[in-house]
């Protein structure tokens, strides 16, 4: 019978997530992760396997907690335009929360992934592509419902919104206020096609 863990796995993942978010994937060393998590390296390896496996758990935790606004915003709003506006607004609020690093883990952690971090980079790319697909699906539902013009290029518009989100995340990380980001978003979203 193996030894029981002497640490709270959920708390350890939360602390590791915050460090990856703050420093990026490559810059977060195992020593840094150990200190942030309050867990010795052998226990980290025993519980999570390796740094990439820990990062995968952190990214999943981020998607299910911090970024849980995305499926809610895109799924609950009555129209595609309202859904996209809510999605962007909720993202800004998540990017600017005072008790966490600024910006987005899925954008920030990717900024320093080199060739040795291809697995982490692929994981982050997958999350960003899944988000873009979710946006495109909501736009297509809006087209089918008649609240977006039938001529809307759903994939292109989804990429536009994804680029906006990634830019807002970078600006938040650089210190832009939520108010400033909402103004930028309003300018960008004024270009959304809507049915008359």
N, C-alpha and C positions, 0 to 999 in steps of 0.2 A: 504494500500500500504506500503510495507516494505522500510526500509532505503536503499539507494544506497551504494554500497561499496565505501569506501574512500581510497582504495589502488588498485594498479595494480596487478591483479591476476597472470598474467604471470611472473612478476618480483618477486612476493612473492614465487611462486613455484620454480623459479630459485634459490632464496636465500635459501629456505628450502632444495632443492636438494643438494646444495653445503655443507650445514651443515651436512646433513645425510651422504654425501660422506666423509666428513672430520672425523666425529666422529662415524659413524655407527648408526644403528637404535635405539638401547637402550640408548646409551650415549647422544643422542640429546634429551634434555628435552623440555617440552613445553615452559618453560621460555627462553631457548636458542633459540628455533625456533621463538618465539615471537620477541626476540631482533634481530635476523638475518633478519627476514622478515619485521621488522618495523610495525608489526600488533599486536594489543592486543589479548590476548587469547580468549576472547569471540567472537571476529571477526573471528579468525581462526576457532573456532568450528562452527560458523554460516556459514562460507564459505566452509569448507571442511569436517565437521562432527567430526572427531577425528584424533588422530595422525596417525593411520594406514591408514585412507582414504587419508590424506595428503601425506603420504609416497607413496601410490599407484599412486597418481598424479605425484609425483616427479620421481618415477621409470619410468612411461610412458613418461614423459618429457625427461628423460635421454635417453631412448631407441629411441625416435624420433629425438633427437638433437645430443647429443654427440656420441651415438652408431649408428647413421644412416649410418656410414661407412660400417657396416656389410652386410646388404642386397645389398648395392651398389657393394661392392667388390666381393661378391659371385655371384651376378647376371650379372655383366657387362663383366667380364673377359672371354676370348675366350676358355680357357681350365681350367680344375679343378685345376691343379697344379698352374697355374697363379692366379686363384681365391683365393686359400688357401694362397699363398704367399702374395697377396695383402691384404687379410683379416688380416693376422698377422701383416704385416707392418703398415697398417692403425690403427690397435689396439694399437700398440706401440706408434705411434704418438699421439693418443688420450690419452693414459695413461701418457704421459710425457709433455703435454701442460703446459706452464708456468702459465697461468692465472686461473688454476683450481687445485683442489686437485689431487695428483698423483694417479695412479692406476685406478680402475674401481668401480663405485658405486655398481654394482650388485655383486661384490666380497667383497669389503670393508665393506659395510653395513651389510653383513651377518656374519662377523667375531665375532660379539658380540651379536647375537640374541640368547637369552635364551628361556626357555620353555614358558615364558610369552609372547613371541613374535612369536608364531607359525604362525600367519597369515602373518607377514612380511617375515618370513623365507620361507614359502610356496610360496609367491609371487616371491621372489628372485630365489628360486629353479626353478620355472616355467619359468622365463626369461632365466636362464642358460640352461635349457632343450630345450627350443625353439631354442636357438642359436645352440645347438648341433644338433638338427634336421635339421636346415637350412644348416649346414655344411654337414651332411650326405646326404641330398638331392642333394647338389651340387656335391658331390663325385659320387653319383649314376648317375647323368647326364653325368659326365665325363666318367664313365664306359660305358654308352650307346653310347656315341660319339666315344669311342675308345681311348681317351687320358689318361685313367687310365686303368690298367689291369683288365680284367673281374674277376680275382680272388681276387681283393681288398675286404677286409672286411670293407665295408663302415661305419658301425656303430662303429666299433673298431677304425678306422682311425679318425672318427669324434670326438670320445672321446679323442683320443690322441691330436688332435688340440685344443679341449676345455681345456684339462689339461694344455697344453702349454700356452694358453691365460690366464688362471687363475694364473699360475705361474708367467708369465710376469707381470701381474697386481700387484701381491704381491711384486715382485722385484722392480717395479716402485715405489710403495708406500714406500718401504724401501730405496729409493734414487738411485737406479740404473739408469744410463743414457740411453737415447734412443740408443746411439751407442752400448753400452754394450748389451742391449736387442736385438738389431738387430743381433749382433754376435751370441747370444744364439739361437735366432730364426733360423738363417741360419743353425746352427749345427743340430737343431731338424728337420728342414724341409728338410735337405739333405737325410732323411730317407723316404721321400714320394715315393710311388711306381708310376712309370710312364711307359707308353707303349713305347716300342722301335720302 
